[in-house]
Amino acid sequence: MNMEEIQYRESLELVITPFMDRLKTIKEIEIREFFEVILDATERSLRGILFMAPSQSTFETKTPDKISKEEQTEEKSAFSKLITKEETDFWFRRVSLALVAYSYYFFSIDGQDRLAKFSYDAYWQRIFDSYNRIFSEKITIDNINYYASGLREDTEKGYSKSGEIEKSVELSTRDYQTIGEQLLREIWKEETTSSEKKGLFIGIRIWQAYQQIVQPFLIKLSNYYRI
């Protein structure tokens, strides 16, 4: 195990322990399980970025969507660093919030009655309150819409439903860039104007963690808990 991995594990332990302790105080099982999944996806995406992402030379020659898995492990990750407790904490707060935002727009209540909308709003307010408890923050719907403005517009205007794939992809890319560029700037101290590919890569990997880890849980949740 190299020095980067050792420091990552040490920083992770210091950051994740208080989050998990607060999570255990939440009574609702389904909300507790939801945040366990969120934290898992957040940690996996960070570990992948630090140790399994493409090398710097790969970013200089290819776009993020053209990089194969084999290329991601041949050389040292372009994001490899001695990550601090503060940087790990920032990643967990911002990525978890982005995943909550994507989840909020996963469900559709179009055409449902007022009672269903009331139930939906009440459920997500409990999610927001639980996020605030776990991370000691004070998020509102404005924070959700900041990280998922593309998804919000897609939902409101129905581009995905009507098959307007190009517009839907454009809006998704906006969300990838929002979270990816913020993390690249705050953790890796890189200017986004000269590192656009890397910021987009981070955002795409977070979105993939959402699709592979969080979405299956949301589907399961919708089957037994009316949102």
C-alpha positions, 0 to 999 in steps of 0.5 A: 500500500502506497502513501496516498492509499494510507493517508486516504484510509486515515482521512476517510476514517476521521470523516466517515465516523461522525457521519455514520454516528449521526446516521444511526440516530435517524429512526426511519429505516428507509431513510437510514438505508437511503443514506447508507447507499448515498455514503457508499456511492460517495466513497466508491466514487472518491476511491475510483477517482484517486486510484483508478482514473486515467493518467494525465497523459490520457486526458491530454489525448482523449475525451472522458467518454473515449477512455477505456477501463484498461487505460484507467489502470495502466498508469498512475491516476491523474487525480492521485494525491495525499488527500487531507481530512478537510478535502475528504470531508468536502468531497463527502458533503458535496457529492452526497448532496449531488446524489440526493439532488439526482435522486429527488428528480428520479421520481415523477409525480406528473399527473398525480393528485394533490395528496400524492404530491403532498406525500412526495414533498413531505418525504423529501423534506425528511430526506433534506432534514436528515441530510442536514442532521448527518452533515450538520448543514442547512440545505434547502430546495435551492441547493438541490436545484443548484446541483441538478438544474439540468435534470430539473429542466429536463423533467419540467420540459420533458425532453427525455420523455419525448425522445429529445436525446441531444437536449437531454444529454446537454442538460445532463452534461451541465450537471456533471460539470457543476459538481465536477468543476467544483471538486476539481477546483476545491480539492485538486486546486486546478483551474477549470478553464484549463482542465475542462476534461478532468472536471467533466470526468469527475462529474461523469464518474459521480453520475455513474456511481449514482446510476449503478448504486443509488438508482437500484435502491430508489427502484426498490424503494418505490416498490414498497414505500409510496413517495 
